[in-house]
Amino acid sequence: MSKAPATDTDTAEIIQKQPETTLPPTNEAPEPEISKRKNVLDYYRSLEPPYNSPYELTQKGNKWIAESSLEMELEATVDLKNGFIEIIDEGTGGGTYHVQVVLFRLANGNPMIAVSKKAYDGFGATQEYHFLRPEHPDQYDWTEYTLGALSVFDFLEPDYAEEPAILEEAMPVLLDLPQRGTTLTASVFTGKRFYYCGDSASPEEQIACPAFDRLRRGEIKLHWDRASGQFLFPPEE
């Protein structure tokens, strides 16, 4: 443009950078008793467009199988204990489609569902992600509030300031959801370097080439804060 939550990594540390949003009042009541809680599979199956996955999950023996619209069967990871689902579909050679759905919990016990859908076509990578609160009475999609602004400039040297639109296309930021713990990993996809730095690149595309050598970090760990319901940047070093 790239798993289950455990409470032992919850972080409420002081940060120097965080989403430019204020904490809205919550109308959410505490979730029902633990014995009545839905699990990540329940929420996966309840997702509707545009948030849903194109794969149906069924259990066959000790394995979970994801069936695509092309009636192809893939082995999937369904970790109910850790609230994590992952499907990696390598298709028939045209690229890879990667789905992750993770269940996080707010401080009051209510769910927050993270949905990631990534596509790799052998050249580039794209990602669609959402952060949802299915039990909230007034609002379902909390993506903007939960993650805030995140761009390639968070990875580049502070004084680097080229055309944003070109860099966002050349070096997309991808998220990887955790199977264990509650920390997201954001990273920059650099697979397009050969294109933007190659002889066939246009003058406009070549503007992005130096940025590949100006990365000050390859990834950022974003910590889940249950109280605010946001993923927070770590303190600047």
ZAVEX-420912 format. One record per residue (C-alpha): x negated, y, z; residue number from 0. Coordinates in Angstrom, 3 decimals. Layout:
BEGIN
@east=X; north=Y; up=Z; num=NUM
...
//
This chain:
BEGIN
@east=0.000; north=0.000; up=0.000; num=0
@east=-0.728; north=-5.384; up=6.541; num=1
@east=3.375; north=-12.563; up=17.562; num=2
@east=5.594; north=-13.196; up=21.167; num=3
@east=5.947; north=-10.447; up=23.255; num=4
@east=4.632; north=-11.100; up=26.718; num=5
@east=4.886; north=-8.677; up=29.576; num=6
@east=1.265; north=-8.993; up=30.599; num=7
@east=0.135; north=-6.509; up=27.978; num=8
@east=2.785; north=-3.825; up=28.517; num=9
@east=1.060; north=-0.456; up=28.595; num=10
@east=2.105; north=2.911; up=30.016; num=11
@east=-1.314; north=4.505; up=29.887; num=12
@east=-1.840; north=8.192; up=29.256; num=13
@east=-2.361; north=8.876; up=25.590; num=14
@east=-3.652; north=11.745; up=23.568; num=15
@east=-1.553; north=11.026; up=20.517; num=16
@east=2.003; north=9.799; up=20.339; num=17
@east=5.048; north=10.170; up=18.088; num=18
@east=6.388; north=13.716; up=17.874; num=19
@east=9.772; north=12.806; up=19.221; num=20
@east=11.376; north=13.310; up=22.570; num=21
@east=12.954; north=10.561; up=24.566; num=22
@east=16.703; north=10.628; up=23.862; num=23
@east=19.240; north=9.866; up=26.567; num=24
@east=20.175; north=6.220; up=26.546; num=25
@east=23.699; north=4.882; up=26.639; num=26
@east=22.514; north=1.310; up=26.772; num=27
@east=23.761; north=-0.808; up=29.616; num=28
@east=21.454; north=-3.492; up=30.986; num=29
@east=21.625; north=-6.715; up=29.033; num=30
@east=23.685; north=-9.638; up=30.337; num=31
@east=22.200; north=-12.314; up=32.546; num=32
@east=19.098; north=-14.007; up=31.163; num=33
@east=21.006; north=-17.266; up=30.647; num=34
@east=23.279; north=-15.482; up=28.137; num=35
@east=20.553; north=-13.666; up=26.246; num=36
@east=20.245; north=-14.132; up=22.522; num=37
@east=16.881; north=-15.318; up=21.227; num=38
@east=14.877; north=-14.151; up=18.234; num=39
@east=16.530; north=-16.733; up=15.972; num=40
@east=19.989; north=-15.433; up=16.872; num=41
@east=18.938; north=-11.929; up=15.928; num=42
@east=17.162; north=-13.118; up=12.766; num=43
@east=20.362; north=-14.761; up=11.559; num=44
@east=22.463; north=-11.710; up=12.391; num=45
@east=20.393; north=-9.280; up=10.299; num=46
@east=22.254; north=-7.696; up=7.402; num=47
@east=20.985; north=-5.784; up=4.339; num=48
@east=18.654; north=-3.963; up=4.086; num=49
@east=17.119; north=-5.469; up=7.224; num=50
@east=17.693; north=-9.165; up=6.551; num=51
@east=15.229; north=-11.759; up=5.333; num=52
@east=15.837; north=-13.615; up=2.049; num=53
@east=15.170; north=-16.955; up=3.756; num=54
@east=17.550; north=-19.254; up=5.608; num=55
@east=16.005; north=-21.154; up=8.512; num=56
@east=16.893; north=-24.725; up=9.424; num=57
@east=15.258; north=-27.193; up=11.788; num=58
@east=14.193; north=-30.569; up=10.465; num=59
@east=12.758; north=-32.730; up=13.189; num=60
@east=9.992; north=-30.793; up=14.891; num=61
@east=9.579; north=-28.391; up=11.988; num=62
@east=11.360; north=-25.254; up=10.879; num=63
@east=12.034; north=-24.871; up=7.172; num=64
@east=12.688; north=-21.631; up=5.315; num=65
@east=14.693; north=-21.948; up=2.121; num=66
@east=14.443; north=-19.180; up=-0.458; num=67
@east=17.020; north=-18.058; up=-3.000; num=68
@east=15.144; north=-20.225; up=-5.525; num=69
@east=15.872; north=-23.246; up=-3.293; num=70
@east=12.202; north=-23.673; up=-2.498; num=71
@east=11.410; north=-24.972; up=0.992; num=72
@east=8.573; north=-23.556; up=3.070; num=73
@east=7.390; north=-24.421; up=6.539; num=74
@east=8.047; north=-21.512; up=8.890; num=75
@east=6.876; north=-20.529; up=12.364; num=76
@east=9.779; north=-20.212; up=14.808; num=77
@east=8.410; north=-19.579; up=18.291; num=78
@east=11.466; north=-19.109; up=20.498; num=79
@east=9.436; north=-18.911; up=23.700; num=80
@east=7.440; north=-15.950; up=22.440; num=81
@east=10.239; north=-14.424; up=20.355; num=82
@east=8.398; north=-14.694; up=17.040; num=83
@east=9.334; north=-15.797; up=13.516; num=84
@east=6.995; north=-15.833; up=10.518; num=85
@east=7.420; north=-16.970; up=6.920; num=86
@east=4.613; north=-16.849; up=4.353; num=87
@east=5.761; north=-17.545; up=0.815; num=88
@east=2.954; north=-17.889; up=-1.718; num=89
@east=5.480; north=-18.468; up=-4.478; num=90
@east=4.345; north=-19.858; up=-7.792; num=91
@east=1.318; north=-17.675; up=-8.362; num=92
@east=2.958; north=-14.285; up=-8.781; num=93
@east=2.096; north=-13.030; up=-5.307; num=94
@east=2.742; north=-13.596; up=-1.621; num=95
@east=5.749; north=-12.513; up=0.439; num=96
@east=5.249; north=-12.316; up=4.202; num=97
@east=8.115; north=-11.936; up=6.686; num=98
@east=7.773; north=-11.398; up=10.443; num=99
@east=10.582; north=-10.861; up=12.946; num=100
@east=9.705; north=-10.264; up=16.600; num=101
@east=11.822; north=-9.744; up=19.705; num=102
@east=10.610; north=-7.123; up=22.185; num=103
@east=12.353; north=-6.071; up=25.401; num=104
@east=13.022; north=-2.611; up=26.766; num=105
@east=12.617; north=-1.876; up=30.467; num=106
@east=16.330; north=-2.535; up=31.066; num=107
@east=16.067; north=-5.936; up=29.368; num=108
@east=17.786; north=-4.928; up=26.146; num=109
@east=16.303; north=-6.165; up=22.860; num=110
@east=14.323; north=-4.314; up=20.243; num=111
@east=13.878; north=-6.268; up=17.007; num=112
@east=10.880; north=-5.580; up=14.779; num=113
@east=11.233; north=-6.638; up=11.144; num=114
@east=8.309; north=-6.636; up=8.709; num=115
@east=8.451; north=-7.605; up=5.033; num=116
@east=5.149; north=-7.427; up=3.148; num=117
@east=4.426; north=-8.226; up=-0.487; num=118
@east=1.037; north=-8.855; up=-2.101; num=119
@east=0.877; north=-9.030; up=-5.897; num=120
@east=-2.815; north=-9.720; up=-6.395; num=121
@east=-3.534; north=-6.026; up=-6.855; num=122
@east=-1.766; north=-4.058; up=-4.168; num=123
@east=0.296; north=-4.468; up=-1.055; num=124
@east=3.595; north=-2.965; up=0.038; num=125
@east=5.470; north=-3.182; up=3.303; num=126
@east=8.943; north=-2.448; up=4.582; num=127
@east=9.422; north=-2.390; up=8.336; num=128
@east=12.215; north=-1.569; up=10.749; num=129
@east=12.650; north=-1.349; up=14.512; num=130
@east=16.209; north=-2.103; up=15.558; num=131
@east=18.272; north=-2.050; up=18.759; num=132
@east=21.158; north=-4.431; up=18.027; num=133
@east=22.827; north=-3.987; up=21.421; num=134
@east=22.806; north=-0.181; up=21.434; num=135
@east=26.382; north=1.162; up=21.160; num=136
@east=25.585; north=4.234; up=19.052; num=137
@east=22.456; north=3.635; up=16.971; num=138
@east=21.065; north=0.542; up=15.263; num=139
@east=17.915; north=1.660; up=13.426; num=140
@east=15.287; north=3.255; up=15.705; num=141
@east=12.312; north=3.006; up=13.332; num=142
@east=11.324; north=6.666; up=13.240; num=143
@east=11.566; north=7.052; up=17.002; num=144
@east=9.860; north=3.747; up=17.860; num=145
@east=6.745; north=4.151; up=15.734; num=146
@east=6.558; north=7.803; up=14.799; num=147
@east=4.224; north=9.064; up=12.086; num=148
@east=1.417; north=6.757; up=10.980; num=149
@east=-0.711; north=7.354; up=7.889; num=150
@east=-4.094; north=6.685; up=6.336; num=151
@east=-5.326; north=9.956; up=7.882; num=152
@east=-5.208; north=8.260; up=11.292; num=153
@east=-8.032; north=6.023; up=10.015; num=154
@east=-10.135; north=8.523; up=8.068; num=155
@east=-12.816; north=10.799; up=9.427; num=156
@east=-11.188; north=13.893; up=10.972; num=157
@east=-12.606; north=16.325; up=8.430; num=158
@east=-11.453; north=14.345; up=5.391; num=159
@east=-8.620; north=16.192; up=3.660; num=160
@east=-7.906; north=15.132; up=0.112; num=161
@east=-4.525; north=14.962; up=-1.603; num=162
@east=-2.221; north=12.990; up=0.777; num=163
@east=0.017; north=11.480; up=-1.893; num=164
@east=-2.922; north=9.937; up=-3.748; num=165
@east=-4.485; north=8.508; up=-0.589; num=166
@east=-1.224; north=7.038; up=0.685; num=167
@east=-0.864; north=5.166; up=-2.592; num=168
@east=-4.506; north=4.098; up=-2.793; num=169
@east=-4.876; north=3.024; up=0.858; num=170
@east=-1.514; north=1.971; up=2.322; num=171
@east=-1.226; north=1.334; up=6.060; num=172
@east=0.148; north=-2.104; up=6.976; num=173
@east=1.482; north=-3.400; up=10.288; num=174
@east=0.978; north=-6.880; up=11.717; num=175
@east=3.426; north=-7.974; up=14.421; num=176
@east=2.189; north=-10.028; up=17.398; num=177
@east=3.091; north=-13.593; up=18.264; num=178
@east=1.578; north=-13.175; up=21.717; num=179
@east=1.405; north=-9.965; up=23.649; num=180
@east=3.185; north=-6.769; up=22.687; num=181
@east=0.518; north=-4.910; up=20.728; num=182
@east=0.956; north=-4.057; up=17.053; num=183
@east=-2.060; north=-3.936; up=14.764; num=184
@east=-2.074; north=-1.239; up=12.098; num=185
@east=-4.722; north=-1.483; up=9.384; num=186
@east=-5.618; north=0.081; up=6.042; num=187
@east=-5.335; north=-2.055; up=2.918; num=188
@east=-8.476; north=-1.481; up=0.840; num=189
@east=-7.822; north=-3.986; up=-1.941; num=190
@east=-7.288; north=-1.232; up=-4.517; num=191
@east=-10.815; north=0.090; up=-4.243; num=192
@east=-11.987; north=-1.513; up=-7.474; num=193
@east=-9.153; north=0.237; up=-9.302; num=194
@east=-9.604; north=3.749; up=-7.894; num=195
@east=-13.395; north=3.570; up=-8.100; num=196
@east=-13.622; north=1.785; up=-11.447; num=197
@east=-14.589; north=3.177; up=-14.821; num=198
@east=-10.993; north=3.008; up=-16.038; num=199
@east=-9.651; north=5.214; up=-13.219; num=200
@east=-8.225; north=8.549; up=-14.285; num=201
@east=-9.739; north=11.775; up=-12.892; num=202
@east=-6.798; north=12.058; up=-10.516; num=203
@east=-7.229; north=8.479; up=-9.301; num=204
@east=-10.967; north=8.971; up=-8.813; num=205
@east=-10.165; north=11.601; up=-6.180; num=206
@east=-9.282; north=8.749; up=-3.834; num=207
@east=-12.514; north=6.796; up=-4.362; num=208
@east=-14.712; north=8.544; up=-1.733; num=209
@east=-12.098; north=7.889; up=0.953; num=210
@east=-12.928; north=4.179; up=0.973; num=211
@east=-16.316; north=5.091; up=2.444; num=212
@east=-14.921; north=7.609; up=4.904; num=213
@east=-12.932; north=5.290; up=7.151; num=214
@east=-13.842; north=5.786; up=10.809; num=215
@east=-11.919; north=2.692; up=11.901; num=216
@east=-10.351; north=-0.287; up=10.223; num=217
@east=-7.451; north=-0.845; up=12.595; num=218
@east=-5.472; north=0.717; up=15.420; num=219
@east=-3.870; north=-1.175; up=18.283; num=220
@east=-0.473; north=0.291; up=19.157; num=221
@east=0.785; north=-0.603; up=22.627; num=222
@east=4.436; north=-1.284; up=23.435; num=223
@east=5.799; north=0.924; up=26.205; num=224
@east=8.981; north=-0.666; up=27.520; num=225
@east=10.088; north=2.429; up=29.415; num=226
@east=10.151; north=4.763; up=26.413; num=227
@east=10.803; north=2.081; up=23.801; num=228
@east=7.892; north=3.272; up=21.660; num=229
@east=4.569; north=2.012; up=20.352; num=230
@east=1.850; north=4.324; up=21.616; num=231
@east=-1.550; north=5.189; up=20.222; num=232
@east=-4.508; north=4.368; up=22.463; num=233
@east=-6.509; north=7.244; up=23.943; num=234
@east=-8.954; north=8.771; up=21.497; num=235
@east=-12.513; north=7.653; up=22.089; num=236
//
